[in-house]
Amino acid sequence: MNDDTKELVVKELEYINGSVEELKAFLDRYDDETIIGRIVEIEARTQKIFNNIQKEH
């Protein structure tokens, strides 16, 4: 994995981790629509990581 991809992966993983921690902390306060939206956002960022790694192979 090249350095640019590593940097992107780390950045996205940090964002995903923050989103997961936020969801855990506020799960009782969020409505289902908000929870689903956050999960969709996490999935999109996960897909972005996958696509960038896959480009290198």
N, C-alpha and C positions, 0 to 999 in steps of 0.2 A: 504494500500500500504506500503510495507516495505521500509526501508531507502535507500537500494541500488536502488530500482526501482524509488523512488522519486528523487534521485540524477541523475539517467539517464534521467528521464523525464525533469528535470530542464535543464540539459546540452543540450539535444536535442531541447527543446523549445527555449533556448537562441540562438542556432545555426540557427534554423528556422527563428526566429525573425530577426537576422542579415542578413540572405539571403533575406528575404522579403524587408527589408529596402534597401539593396543593389540593388535589382531589381527595386524598386520604384525610387531610385536615378539615376540609369543608364539606365532606360527603353528606353530612346531615343537613346542611344548609342549602345545598344545590338542588334544583329541581332536575327531573330526569332529562329534560331537553339540554340543560347545561352540561350535565355529566356526559351525555352522548356526544355533544359537540366537542368536549375536551378529549374524549377517547378518539374521535375521528381525527382531530388535530394530531394527537400522539401517533396514530397509525400513519398519517401522511408523512410525518417526520421520520418515522421508522422506514417507510418506503423510500424516502429520499436517501437515507443512509445506504440501504440495500442497493439502490440504483447506482449510486456513486461508486460503491465497491465493485459492483458487477461490471461497470464500464472498464475497469482496469484488467479484466480477464478476457 
